[in-house]
Amino acid sequence: MKDWTSKWALYSPEKTALKEYETGRTLTYGQLNRLGNRLAHHLQREYGVGKGDRVAVLAENCLEYIVLFAAAQKLGFILAPLNYRLAAPEIDYLLRNAEPRLVLAEAKYRLLLESTPTFSQIPHYWALEAFAEWAIPTTDTPDDVHFPAVELDDNDPILSSTPPVPRASPRGRCTPTACCSGTASTPPFH
């Protein structure tokens, strides 16, 4: 089992795990674990997400990203982060190759997603703002209790580091050494 979130919640449930610099929001290890449990239950029940499925995220850095990672450790899905600085054809390439079961995105990036042909083929979309309202750490739900984490081994992708997002070469093309968001084996534009 590789559910480190639940382990840290046992060791130090009241210790601050995360602090979001811009907003000052914090989560303790206990809160992070409860929210990870809640999210794992919800994603499995409402969206059919399971081990090996991909969940794409188009958002700036936020606490919700870490809650997603906590749920991924429990459920075994693969996070497919999308760089919000990419153009629509690049986002489309990543979505097409990742084949996510669910996309979570900030509302301000919804038009970018909708401009990609692949977005209409993705089974589920969840606005990050709706997820953030749903994942309030001060409220308790029945799903906050233990989630029976799936067995993960060292080769499961959730525990692998992803390559860096593409960077532009002087001619404005992706460099061959950078794969986009870790979801593709070759850069989309070279």
C-alpha positions, 0 to 999 in steps of 0.5 A: 500500500502506498497511501502516504496521506493516511499514514501521515494522518495517523502520525500527525493528524493536527500538524499542518500539511499544506499552506496555500501562499496566495490565500492562506488556506491550510490543511492538516494531515488529518483534513487532507486524509479525510478529503482524500477519502471523500474524493476517492469515494465520490470519484468512484461512485459518481464518475466510475473512476478506478485504478489506472483511469486518468483524471486530467486537471487544468488549473493553477496550483492550489490545495485541491491539486494535493487533495486530488493526489491524496485521492489518487493514492487511495483509488489508483487513478493517474493524474494528468496535469495540463499546463494552462499556458499551452495553446488549444492544439497542445491541450487537445493533443494531451487530452487525446493521448491521455484519454481521461475519464474526467477533466477538472478545470478552473472555470476560466479555462473552460473556453480553452477546453471547449475549443479542443475537439477532444473535450467533447469526447471526455465522459465527465467534466467537473469545475474546480470551483465546484470541487473546492466548494464540495471539499470544505475541510471543516464539514464532515461527511460519511465519505470522510471515513476510511477508503480501502486503498487499492494496492499500488506498487512502485511501477504504478504511474501515480507514484512516478514523476512526470517529465516537465511541461514543454518549453519553447525553443527560440523558434517557438517550437517544443524542444524534443527533450520535453514531453507535455505534462507527462502524458505523451511519449513525444512532443506534439510539435517539433 
